[in-house]
Structures are given as C-alpha cells and as structure tokens.
Amino acid sequence: MKSKSTSEPQVIFEDNHLLVIHKPSGWLVQGDKTGDATLTDWGRKYIKEKYDKPGEVYLHPVHRLDRPVSGIVTFARTSKASERLNRLFREDKVVKSYLAVVQGVPIETEGKLIHWLVKDGSKNLVKAYNRERNGAKRAELSYEILLVEKGHSLLHVKPKTGRPHQIRVQLASMRCPIVGDLRYGKGTPNPDKSISLHAFQLSFVHPVRKEPLQLTCAPKGQNWSAFENKIDELDQ
C-alpha cells in the first residue's frame, strides 16, 4: 500500500482498528507548547467527517516521528488495538525502515551502529557514547548505502531500537549527519525546514486480524530529487 507525499497528510491504510497516515515534514504528531495543528487532530477530524462519528473520536498514535521528519505514522482506533500494537513495539516485533540523505559517504558500504544515548531534556538534545554509562540507553541500527550523488549518500536505515533522535544522532556520530539537520550537523538548512529523513516502511502483524501488514510510502520533493529514480525502484 503506497502513497505519494504532499504538503497535507495522506491516509495510507485504514480499517476499523488502524489508521496509518503519511506525515509531511513540519507536522507535529501530538501537541506541544506551540499549540500548532497536530497529525492526531487531523486524523480525528478525518474519521469524524468520513464516518459521521458523533462525540469524541478515539485515536491514539502508537509511535512518533520528530517534527521535521516525514513518513509513516500508525494510529490505533480502539483501545484493544492500541494495547496490542504497543506490545508489538515493546517486544521489537515491528520492522521499521527509513530513508536518509546524509552529508558525505560512510566508510563502509553497510554496517551496524551501537551507541548509548543520553538525552538532555532542557535542550532537547541527545548525545551518543561508544560505551555504556549510567543513565544511558542502548541504541542500535543498521544501514546500507543505496546511492551516492555529489558528496551526499542515500541510506537505507533499519533501527532495531526506538530512542528519541536515535537515527539523527547515530548517523551524525559517524560523521555523516542528515542533510538539513543543523541540530546534529552543520551546513545549510533545507528550504522547508525539514531534515532529509523519512519513515519509509513499516511491517507488523495486524493486532486484531493477525495478518501480516507491510506499509510503504516514498518521500517526494526537492530534498529527494537527486535520488528519485533509486527511490522509485524501492517503491515498486
């Protein structure tokens, strides 16, 4: 099941238990102090209007993406689905993959990164350490170089853990920060204030139907144009 990116959210998949949305960069999944519109509110409005639902609509995100990141976000439409999906995420039974455009070229064509992360909540900044330390959480991902163009690399990234800012700080730790991510790198911001990180694919067993479900949505737009043909190959 696939979708094309626009400036507005798009529904990738829906049934009585789940609502899966392609989040554009710049959208919050849930509210913060800015009071800006959220993907959760958008989803509730979508369900309310499409199905003429009375009263408050139940919709709960079971995972999140940082505001400048685009891609797949999954919502539970029932408390049963929410509980079961959260369990799948806790037990590492959800396979996630991302696409990232990074500055430079990693030394190895493919590899695994393991760090211990510490988050500074006051600065909303995460630091990565090569060794275990008090208060740090283990983070692991694997990556593969898909294409190199003009000093930038398109990576296929598969995080094994789901820590805040994990992919951003781990890729920066090998001196290949994500394009546009000035928080963990240097350079020029993307024109739309996004970072070139996209939640590309999500695979899991449906929490109620018990059927395998694989969801895919490809990134589009100027930030990805140099790698468009390669991304189209992946999205076949």
C-alpha positions as CSV (number, residue, x, y, z in Angstrom):
1,M,0.0,0.0,0.0
2,K,1.6,3.2,-1.1
3,S,1.1,6.9,-1.1
4,K,2.7,10.0,-2.6
5,S,3.9,12.9,-0.4
6,T,2.0,16.2,-0.4
7,S,2.0,19.2,2.0
8,E,-1.1,17.7,3.6
9,P,-1.3,14.3,5.4
10,Q,-2.5,11.3,3.4
11,V,-4.1,8.1,4.6
12,I,-2.1,5.1,3.6
13,F,-4.3,2.4,5.2
14,E,-7.4,2.3,7.3
15,D,-9.8,-0.2,8.8
16,N,-11.9,-0.4,12.0
17,H,-8.8,-0.8,14.1
18,L,-6.0,1.2,12.5
19,L,-5.4,4.5,10.7
20,V,-2.0,4.8,9.1
21,I,-1.0,8.3,7.8
22,H,1.8,9.7,5.7
23,K,3.0,12.6,7.8
24,P,4.6,15.5,5.9
25,S,7.6,17.1,7.5
26,G,6.7,20.1,9.7
27,W,3.7,18.4,11.3
28,L,3.6,17.5,15.0
29,V,2.2,14.1,15.8
30,Q,0.9,15.3,19.2
31,G,0.5,18.8,20.7
32,D,3.3,20.8,22.3
33,K,3.7,24.3,23.7
34,T,3.4,25.9,20.3
35,G,-0.2,25.0,20.0
36,D,0.2,24.1,16.3
37,A,-2.1,21.7,14.5
38,T,-1.3,18.1,15.0
39,L,-1.5,14.9,13.0
40,T,-3.6,13.4,15.7
41,D,-6.2,16.1,15.4
42,W,-6.1,15.8,11.6
43,G,-6.8,12.1,11.9
44,R,-9.7,12.6,14.3
45,K,-11.3,15.1,12.1
46,Y,-10.8,12.8,9.1
47,I,-12.6,9.9,10.8
48,K,-15.3,12.1,12.3
49,E,-16.2,13.6,8.9
50,K,-15.8,10.4,6.8
51,Y,-17.8,8.2,9.1
52,D,-20.1,10.8,10.6
53,K,-19.0,9.9,14.1
54,P,-20.8,11.5,17.0
55,G,-18.9,12.7,20.0
56,E,-15.1,12.4,20.6
57,V,-13.2,10.1,18.2
58,Y,-10.7,7.7,19.8
59,L,-7.4,7.8,18.0
60,H,-4.0,7.1,19.6
61,P,-0.5,7.2,18.0
62,V,1.5,4.1,18.8
63,H,4.8,5.6,17.7
64,R,6.0,9.1,16.8
65,L,8.2,11.0,14.3
66,D,10.1,14.2,15.1
67,R,8.5,17.3,13.6
68,P,11.0,17.8,10.7
69,V,10.8,14.1,9.7
70,S,8.3,12.8,7.2
71,G,6.8,9.3,6.7
72,I,4.6,6.6,8.2
73,V,2.7,7.1,11.5
74,T,0.4,4.5,12.8
75,F,-2.7,5.2,15.0
76,A,-4.9,2.8,16.9
77,R,-8.6,3.4,16.5
78,T,-9.5,1.2,19.5
79,S,-8.1,0.6,23.0
80,K,-7.6,-3.1,22.1
81,A,-5.6,-2.2,19.0
82,S,-3.6,0.3,21.0
83,E,-2.6,-2.1,23.7
84,R,-1.7,-4.9,21.3
85,L,0.3,-2.6,19.0
86,N,2.2,-1.0,21.9
87,R,3.1,-4.6,22.9
88,L,4.4,-5.3,19.4
89,F,6.7,-2.3,19.6
90,R,7.9,-3.1,23.1
91,E,8.8,-6.6,22.0
92,D,10.6,-5.5,18.8
93,K,8.1,-7.2,16.6
94,V,7.7,-4.2,14.3
95,V,10.2,-3.9,11.5
96,K,10.9,-0.2,10.6
97,S,13.0,1.2,7.8
98,Y,13.9,4.7,6.9
99,L,15.5,6.6,4.1
100,A,18.1,9.3,4.9
101,V,20.2,11.6,2.8
102,V,23.4,12.3,4.6
103,Q,26.4,14.5,4.1
104,G,29.5,12.6,3.0
105,V,29.9,8.9,2.4
106,P,30.2,6.3,5.2
107,I,33.5,4.4,5.2
108,E,31.7,1.1,5.0
109,T,29.0,0.3,2.3
110,E,26.8,-1.2,5.0
111,G,27.2,-1.6,8.8
112,K,25.7,-1.6,12.2
113,L,25.9,1.2,14.8
114,I,25.6,0.7,18.5
115,H,25.7,3.6,20.9
116,W,24.5,4.5,24.4
117,L,22.3,7.7,24.3
118,V,21.7,10.3,26.9
119,K,19.0,12.9,26.4
120,D,19.3,16.5,27.7
121,G,15.6,17.3,28.1
122,S,16.2,21.0,28.8
123,K,18.0,21.4,25.4
124,N,16.1,18.6,23.6
125,L,19.5,17.2,22.5
126,V,20.8,13.7,22.6
127,K,24.4,12.7,23.0
128,A,25.8,9.4,21.8
129,Y,28.5,7.4,23.6
130,N,30.5,4.5,22.4
131,R,30.4,2.8,25.8
132,E,27.8,2.0,28.3
133,R,27.3,4.6,31.1
134,N,24.9,5.4,33.9
135,G,21.5,6.7,32.7
136,A,22.3,5.9,29.0
137,K,20.0,3.8,26.8
138,R,21.4,1.4,24.3
139,A,20.6,2.2,20.6
140,E,21.2,0.0,17.6
141,L,20.6,0.4,13.9
142,S,21.9,-1.0,10.6
143,Y,22.4,1.0,7.4
144,E,23.2,0.4,3.8
145,I,24.4,2.9,1.1
146,L,21.9,2.9,-1.8
147,L,23.4,5.6,-3.9
148,V,26.0,8.4,-3.8
149,E,25.4,11.7,-5.6
150,K,27.6,14.8,-5.4
151,G,29.0,14.1,-1.9
152,H,25.7,13.1,-0.5
153,S,24.6,9.5,0.3
154,L,21.2,7.9,0.2
155,L,21.0,5.4,3.1
156,H,18.5,2.7,3.9
157,V,18.4,2.6,7.7
158,K,16.8,0.0,9.9
159,P,16.7,0.9,13.6
160,K,16.4,-2.1,16.0
161,T,15.6,0.2,18.9
162,G,13.4,3.3,19.0
163,R,15.1,6.0,21.0
164,P,14.5,9.8,20.7
165,H,16.6,11.3,17.9
166,Q,18.3,7.9,17.5
167,I,18.9,7.9,13.8
168,R,19.8,11.5,13.7
169,V,22.5,11.3,16.4
170,Q,23.9,7.9,15.4
171,L,24.4,8.9,11.8
172,A,26.0,12.2,12.9
173,S,28.3,10.2,15.2
174,M,29.9,8.5,12.2
175,R,30.4,12.0,10.7
176,C,27.5,11.6,8.2
177,P,24.8,13.9,9.6
178,I,21.4,14.0,7.9
179,V,21.1,16.8,5.4
180,G,19.2,19.8,6.9
181,D,19.7,18.6,10.5
182,L,21.6,21.5,12.0
183,R,20.9,20.2,15.5
184,Y,23.3,17.4,14.9
185,G,25.3,18.7,12.0
186,K,26.4,21.7,10.0
187,G,25.6,23.1,6.6
188,T,22.6,24.6,5.0
189,P,19.0,24.0,6.2
190,N,16.5,22.6,3.8
191,P,14.3,25.3,2.3
192,D,11.2,23.8,4.0
193,K,13.0,23.4,7.4
194,S,12.7,19.6,7.1
195,I,15.5,17.2,7.6
196,S,16.1,14.5,4.9
197,L,14.9,11.6,7.0
198,H,11.8,9.7,6.0
199,A,10.0,6.7,7.7
200,F,9.7,4.6,4.5
201,Q,8.3,1.2,5.5
202,L,6.6,-0.5,8.5
203,S,5.9,-4.2,8.8
204,F,4.0,-6.0,11.5
205,V,1.2,-8.4,12.2
206,H,-2.2,-6.8,12.3
207,P,-3.1,-6.6,16.0
208,V,-6.7,-7.9,15.5
209,R,-6.8,-9.7,12.2
210,K,-3.4,-11.4,12.8
211,E,-2.4,-10.9,9.2
212,P,1.0,-9.6,8.0
213,L,0.8,-6.0,7.1
214,Q,3.5,-4.1,5.2
215,L,3.0,-0.4,4.6
216,T,5.2,1.8,2.3
217,C,5.3,5.4,1.4
218,A,8.0,7.1,-0.6
219,P,9.4,10.6,0.0
220,K,8.9,13.2,-2.7
221,G,10.0,16.8,-3.2
222,Q,13.1,18.9,-3.9
223,N,15.1,17.4,-1.0
224,W,14.9,14.0,-2.5
225,S,15.1,14.8,-6.2
226,A,18.7,13.7,-6.8
227,F,17.7,10.2,-5.6
228,E,14.2,10.0,-7.1
229,N,15.0,7.2,-9.6
230,K,16.5,5.0,-6.9
231,I,13.6,5.7,-4.5
232,D,11.1,4.7,-7.3
233,E,12.9,1.4,-7.6
234,L,12.5,0.7,-3.9
235,D,8.8,1.7,-4.1
236,Q,7.9,-0.8,-6.8
